[in-house]
Structures are given as structure tokens and as C-alpha cells.
Amino acid sequence: MNRKLLLGGAGVGLAAMLAGLMATGSGTKTIGVSIRDYDDIFLSVLRDGMTDHAVTLEGVRITMEDGDNDVVKQLSQMENFIASGVDAIVMNAADTSATQAMTDRAAAAGIPLVFVNLEPVNMAELPDNQAFVGSNEVDSGTLQTQEVCRLLKEQGVAQAKVLVLQGMLSNQAAVVRTQDIHDVIETPECSFMTVIEEQTGNWQRQQGADLMANWLTSGIEFHAVIANNDEMAIGAIQALKAGGVPMDDVIVAGIDATQDALSAMQAGDLDVTVFQDAAGQGRGSLDAALALASGEAVEQKVYIPFQLVTPANIQDYLTVN
């Protein structure tokens, strides 16, 4: 089974269905939620989207835990959710290679499970009462890199050298976004681009800054920095500015369109980002969990589209998250 739903906004169909379900439901529904990292800015928006949405729904209670980027801790949180008798679980996994173990635990307990933001490695084998709500990562890095390619051409760069900042290598999003970069570069239109360095910054701003500082110290020549997320892109910008590199001399691209990233774009420092609807993913995952908890079938893969953000259309995104 590999059902898929493409939505322009999170949980549109699910929200409508839930209006009826919650009106005739049988008491409060409790949803256990584990978020891989409370300190992550994007995930903070996702959490807010979920909790704000819960306030609008009658008879919904969320128990939310910080996974601290520790899959062992998240599995323990799942066991606690199961023992406490939650009606469904929403999991933002710290390590997508561990999602099979999460699926097995929820299935054994007969509790619906919804993965949010990071697609589980066992997506194709999820049972009927489990689902994924997120965005298609093939689009994220593709949109990002195609725009970098366009900008480099516009600048007249004949042979472009590119630095890549990867997210956590255990995360499906980091793997796919990085592959997207290489896939775009392999196309005839963008084959003038070459990745000269590629290292993981683990989604973190400071690690992105440290890697960029090291590259500058080594004397590497480059034309663009493509980061798997905005936090690492912002870290790279901080290091570039500290190193005295004029921001007009380098193209920097991220993903997520966080408020910090949009501010960096307004300042002329960030050239490209890709909007990922964090709040929409939070709402959609809660809708899916509640529907499954009420015995309703939902689409097993709910995609909320990525959208390219540039200085030309930034005004459309300044108040979205």
C-alpha cells in the first residue's frame, strides 16, 4: 500500500472529516507526541501548529515530549504513551532508520501512529492504522538547487564550485535533499556546477558556522553554499561575514523559510530558501492521528507541497509561520 494525497494546505480533507467526528465523538482523545528536538526552530513552529490546532478542537488532549535527538529516549517515550493508554501517537523521529521499531511497538499495542515531517524508512510497509504527514523531499532540494543554478548562470559563472552542508546523515530528509543537489547538477542545464566539499552540520546553526569557518581557513574557492536547512545556511552566513567575505560574492541557499531565514533574505544575505509548512504539518499530523483514533481510514501519505522562496516573492511568506 502506498496511498498518497497532495494538499495545498495541511489536513484540508481530514479537518472537515474531524469536525463531524469530534462533534459525535466518545469523550476526550489523548494524543502522545514525541518531537525529536525542542530547540529546533522549524520544529518549534510545527509544535505550535499542532497545539494551536488542538485548542480549536473539542475533546482533544496532547501529551508532548522532547526526544532530545535520542531515538532510545523516543522509544521509551512511546512505551510510556502506550502504558498510559493514549488514543494515538505522533512521532517526529530523531533517526528515520529506527522507524520500523516504532511501527512494531505501536502495532503490537494496537495504537495508531502518525510520523510527521521526516518520512519513515519503512513507509511502504506501514500498516493501515499508521501514516506519514510531511512534504516530498525530492521537491525541496530540487527547487533549491535549480534556483542556485539559475542565479549562477545569471552571474555568468562558467564553472561553479559548490559547498554542501548536510543535515543529520541518519535522517531521510538529509539524504534525499543531498541527493537532489547531485541530481540537479547532473542535468545538462546545471552540469557546470561541481560539489567540491560536502559535510554534515547536523541541522545546527553553530555546526554550519564551524564548517564554513574551516573551509574559509583552508583557502577553498567556491561560488555557492547549499545547505539542507536554513539553520546551517544562517551559520554559514555568520562565518562568511565574520571572515570578511562580501555576501554579494557568494550564493547561499537553505530550506524551511523560517523567520530567521526570511530576515536574512531581507538583509540581502540569504539568496534562496524553500518554504516547508511546519505549522501545516503539525495540524495535518494531529488531524490524521485523531481520525485514526476514531477508526477512520486516512491517506497513508499526506504531502504538503514545498514552495520556492526568493527575494522576488518573499512578501508572500513573511507572516506564514
Secondary structure, DSSP 8 states (H G I E B T S, - for coil): ----EE-SSTTHHHHHHHHHHHHS--S-EEEEEEES-TT-HHHHHHHHHHHHHHHTSTTEEEEEEE-TT-HHHHHHHHHHHHHHT-SEEEEE-S-GGGHHHHHHHHHHHT--EEEEES--TTGGG--TTEEEEE--HHHHHHHHHHHHHHHHHHTT-SSEEEEEEE--TTSHHHHHHHHHHHHHHTSGGGTTEEEEEEEE-TT-HHHHHHHHHHHHHHT---SEEEESSHHHHHHHHHHHHHTT--GGGSEEE-SB--HHHHHHHHTT---BEEE--HHHHHHHHHHHHHHHHTT----SEEE---EEE-TTTGGGTTTT-
